Amino acid sequence: MSAGSRYTKYIFRDRSGGIVDSRVTTVPHNLFGIGHTAFIPPWRDPCLHFHQESEEFYLLRHGEMDLYVDGALVALQPNELLMVLPGVPHAVLGGRGAIEYFGFRAPYLNDKQNVGDIPSRIPNVPEQQWELTADWGCRIPLTVRENQNRWLIGWGAAKYKSQHLIVAYLNFPTTEAANAGIGTRLRMHYHRIAWEYYVASAGRKVLQVEEELVDVEAGEILEVPPMVRHNVHHLEAPYEGFTLRAPVTADDDKGEDPP
């Protein structure tokens, strides 16, 4: 972060643990937290738990993760996103291979409640059910084209609903595709109360934040606070990443100049 800049950059490459949350950074909110594992062996939670208010998200990048969710075994595959709603008992049961995943929790509260031992026998959710929506949340395959390059979770036109977090998943194989329509689709804007985070997994995204061009390389997260003008300037492909925004509000695109 350069002197006088109104943004912050975080590094997640080769890091495991909390990356963005009120405990490990100077983030002045508890709207959500971002955690990351950097290709570590599978692990197992000691017991079942649920969150009283928080939605919990598991975005798996590499390896396979087995989870208990509301009485069933979910074998999460690479490039799948699992959303678990508040009040739903769940736990990580292990997996296979070196695990890289992002964990999001929104809001980021100390609301975890342990609820006992993990059952020894758990029914399996068949892997052919690539997309599963239930009372406990949803399972979203990011390899499906209709789940890419759009607001995927949140409100309004988003395919899946959330009370606390807006998520877009981006996957552009070519620079031409990545930049098609940027000049007409995107413009300098700000959000009145929402915080926005741009996460680059591959490639490079360049944003204009106020008067400065800011590179977001693979392995970096750019944080843009409320009332800061910004837009996407261009992308370099192959680009993959996602954008997070919280809280869930309709306060975007309010014009170029904050009042």
N, C-alpha and C positions, 0 to 999 in steps of 0.2 A: 504494500500500500504506500503510495507516494504521498509526500507532505501535502496536506490540504485536500486530498482525495476523499470522496464520499462513498467509498466502497471498500470491501475487505476481501482478500483472497485467502483460501485455505487449501492445504495440500492433503490429499488422501492416499496418493500412490505410496505403496510400501508401508502404510500405517494401519494398525488395527486399534479399535477403540472409538471413543467419542471424538468426532471431528468438529461438529457444530452443535453446541448446546450450552445452556446457561451455566453448566458446571465446569466446562473445560475451556471456554472462550469468554470474551467480554460481550457476548450477545445479550442485549438488554431485554429479552423477551423469553417466554417459555411456550411460544406458539408451536414449535416442533424441534426435534433434534435429529441429527444425522450421525449415524455410526457406520463403521466400515471394518471389514476384515480383509487382510492382505494375504490370501492364499495360505490359510492355516489349516491344520488337521481338523476333521469333524469333532464336535463336542456334544455333550448331552446336558440339558438342564436338570438340576437336582429334583425339581418337583413341578407340578402344574401351577400355573398362575393365570391371573387375568388382570386387566387394567380397568379401574372404575370409570374413567372418563376418556382415556386415550385410545385412539386407533393405532394399531401397530402394523407396519408394512415390512415385508421381507422381499428384497429385490435381489435374486440370485444371479450372479454373473458367471461363476465357474464352480464345478463340482456338483454334487447332488446333496440336498438336505431333506431329511425326514422330520416331519413335524406332526405332533398330536394337535388336532384342532377340533374341539367340540365333539369328542368321542370317536374321531376317525383318524386314520393315518394318511397324511398327504405327502407324497414323494415329489418334492419340488425339483424341477429340472432347470438347467441353465436358461437364462433369459425368460424367466417367469417371475411374476410379481404376485405376492400373496398379501391380502389385506385381512386383518382380524379385528373385528369390532369390539368395542368396550363390553366387558362382562362375559366374554367368551373364554373358557379355559383352554390354554394351549401351552405347548412346550416344544423345544428342539430335542429330537431324539437321537441325533447323530447324522450320518451321511456317508458319502463316498468321495474320494479325491480331495484335492486341496480346495478349500472353500474360500471364494471371494463373494461377499455379498454386502449390500447396503441395507442398513436398518433405519427406518424412519419411525418416529413416534410423534403423534400430534393429538392434543398438545403435549408438551414435554413436562409431565408432572410426576411427583413421587406418589403414584397411585397404584403401584403393583401390589396384588394380594395373592399370597401363596394359598393353594387350596388342596394340598395333599399329594400323595404319591401318584406317579404315572402308572396307569394300568399295565399289566403284563401282556394282555391280549387286546389288540386294537384293530378294528375293521379297516381294510384298505380302501382308499378312494382310487378307482382305476385310473391309470395314467392316460388312457384315451379320452378322459374327460378333461381336455385341455383347458376348457373354460368352465369354471364352476362358480355359480353365484348362489348363496344360501343365506340363512339367517345369521350365520357367523361371519360373513364377509364375502370375499371373492378371490378367485384365482385367475390371473390374466396372463396368457402367453404373449410375450412381446415380439415373437417371431412372426405373428400374424400381421399382414400388411395393414388391416383396418385398425390395429392398435398402435400404429406408428404415426409420428409427425402430426399429432393432434393433442388437444387437451383430453387426456384419457380419464382422469379421476378428478372429481370436484363437484361442479354444479352446472346448471344450464345445459349446454350441448355436450358436456362430458358424458362418456359412455357409462361410467360407474360413479356413484355418488359418494361423497364424503362430507362430513360436517366440519372438518378442520383443515384439510389440505387439498391443494390443487396440484395435479401432476401431469406433465406432458413428457412423452418418450419420443426421442428423435433418432432417426437412423437414415442417413443419406449416403449412398454408396459413391456418388459422384459430386464434384464441386458444382457442376451445372445444376443438378437437381437440388443441392443444398441452398443455392442462392436464387433459384427461380422465384421471381415475384417479391423478393425482399423489399425492393424499392417501393412497391405499391401496397404490400401487406403490412409493413412495419414502419413506424415513425417514432420520433421522439415522444415519449410519454412518461408518466409517473403514476404511482399508486398512492392514494391518500393515507391508507393505514397498512397496506400489505407489504411484507418483506418478500423479496424474490431472490432465488438462488439458482444459478446456472452451473450445472455439473457436467464436465466433459470427460467421457470415458475413452474416446478415441478422436483423433483429428484436432481441430483448432477452431475456436469461435472467437470472433472479434466483436466487441460491443463498444458503442459510444456511450460513455457515462459523463453527463454534462459536456465539458469541452474536451474530454480525454478519450483516446482510443485505448481499450484495455484488452489484452490477449488473455484468453482462457485456454490453456494447453491441456492435453490429456493428463488426468490426475489432479486437476485443480477445480475448485469451486469458487465462483464469484458471488458475493453477497451484495445486493443493492437494497438499501433501506428505503422506507417510505419517503415520498416527496423529493426523490432524486430522479431527474430526467435521464432516460436511457433508451437505447434501442439496439437491435442486432445490426451490426455493420456488414459483416460477411462471415461465411464459414469456409473452412478448408476440409475437404473430404479425403478419404472416407471419414465421415463424422458420426459419432454416436454419443448420446448423452441424454440428460433430462433436465427439466425445469420444474422447480418447486415454488409454490406461492402460498403464503398463509398470512392472515386467516382467509377463509372462504368468503369473499365479498365480490361485489360487482364494481369495484372502485378503480378499474383500469381504464386507460385511454380517456383521461379527463382533460386532455389538452397538453400543449407543449410547455406551458409555464405554470408552475405551482403558484397559488395565490400568495 
